[in-house]
Amino acid sequence: MAETNIWLKYSVGFMSSLCAPLSLEEEGAFHHLLRHYWFTQKALPDEDKALANLIGVSKTIWVRKLRPALAPIFEISEGYWRLEWLEKEIKKAQEISEKRRESGRRGGRISSKNSKLIKTNQEAIASDLLKQQPTQIQTQSHNTTRRERDHWDEPLDPQFEDILKDGKA
């Protein structure tokens, strides 16, 4: 099977109108064929035994009952059953998959356009930091307040100095 996205997007109204003339059995057979077509991303072969096997019925039931009901929905030519709208959806899904695959290959790499924007932004931040006073930069980098910094030079309580020396709590 070819690589396919799990989802198949279609209008419920469109599908209802497409299947309106079908019996429940015929609609079930149609959905079996539709899913196989979607997952393989290939038109269905115009071979009665193969199509009967795909939907799980005998060749006789397929030929006498289901084929006559489903054939008008499909375009049958050159030995294949095709649905034009499904071919378009398959093509869209393949394009999306290819775009995602390419994005994955690029990984975290930055495009040249974004690289220029980031560089400009970094230069602006660096320029702003250089204009600030050194105490402002220190405050930002240590995430402390001026009051906390004013108390850094005060001696420790003697009780705590003993604990630090002994390593006991």
N, C-alpha and C positions, 0 to 999 in steps of 0.2 A: 504494500500500500504506500502511496505517496504521502508526504507530510501535509497535513491539513490542520487548520484550526478546528477546534472542537465544535464551535458554533456554526450554525447555518442560519443566516438572516433571511426571513421571508415574511411577507404580509399575511396575516391570518385571513384577511378578507380575500386576498388573491388566492390563497390556497383553498379556501372554502368554495370560491366560485369555480376553481379548477376541478375540484372533487365533487361538486354538487350532483352531477349526473351519475356518480358511481355508487354502487352498493357498499355496505360496510366491508365486505370481503374484498371487493375491488379496490377500495380506498386503502385498506391494509396492505394489499399487494403493491399498490403504487408507492406507498411510503417505504416499503422494503427496497424497492428498486431505487427510489430517491436517495435513501441512505447509502446504498452501495455505490451509486454514482458519485455521491459527495465524498465518501471516504477514499475511493480509488482515484478520484479526479479524472475519470475516464468515462466516455460514452459507453453505454451498455451494448454488448454484442447482439446482433439480430440472430440469435440461435435459441430456438425454442427450449431445448433441453437445459441450456445454461440459465436462461431466465426463469424457468420453472424451478430449478434448484435454488436460485437466489431467494425466491419467496417461499420455498418449502412446500410446493405442491407437485402433483404428478404432471407429466408432460401433457397428458390428455386434458386435465382440468385447465391447464394454461392455454392450450390451443383452442379448446371449445368455448371457454367462458371468459378467462381473464385477458388474453391477448386482444380479442375483439373490443373489449371495453377500454383498455389502456392505450392501444395503438393511436387513437385520435389525439391523445394528449402529447405524444412525442412526435418529433420529426424523425422518420425512419428513412435513412439514405446511406448509401455506400457501406451497407452491412452493419450499421449502428443505430441505436435509439438515442436521440439527443433532445435536450431541453435547452433552448437558447438562454433563458433567464438563469438557469443553473450554471451554464458555461460562464456567464458574466460574474456570478457570485464566486465561482472557483477562481477566476482570474483576479478578482479583488482580493480574495483571501491569500493568494500566492504573492501578490504585490505587498500586502501588509506583512506577511511573514518575511519577505525579503528585506523590507525596511527594518523590521525588528532585528533580523539576523545581522544586518549591517551595523545597526546601532550597538549591538552586542559586541561585534568585532572592534568597534571604535572604543568601547569601554568608557573609561573616565576621561578620555582625551578631550581636550577643549578645542573647539574650532578656532580658527585664526581671528575671526570677528570677536568672539567672546574673550579670547586671550587679550586682545587690545583693550577691551572694556575692563577686564580684571586688572591689567597693568596700570591703566589710568586711575582706577579706584585705589589701588595700593599706593601709587605715588601721592594721591590726594591725602590719604590717611597718614603717610609718612611726613608729608609737609605740615599737616596739622599738629602732629606730635612734636615736631621740631620747634614749632612756635610756642608750645606750652612751657611753663616753668618746670625745672627739674622736680620740684616737690609735687607738682601735679602728676607728672609721669610716674613718680615713685608711688604715689597714692593709688593710681590706677593699677599699677602692676602688682602691688602687694595687697590691694583691696582692703586697705585700712583707713581709719579716720585720723585726722590730725590729733585728736585727743589721745588715741591709742599710741601714736608715734611719740607724743610728748612724754609718755610714761616708760618708754623702752630703756632709758638710762637710769631709772630709779633702782636702788638696790633691792634685792629680793628680801623677803622676810627671812630672818635667821633660821627659822624652823624649816623652811623650804631649802635653804642652802645646805643644811645637814642631810636632808633626804637625797639631794642631788649627789652629794659626796659619797654617801653610803650606798646609794642605789636601792634603798628600802622605801617602801610606801607606808 
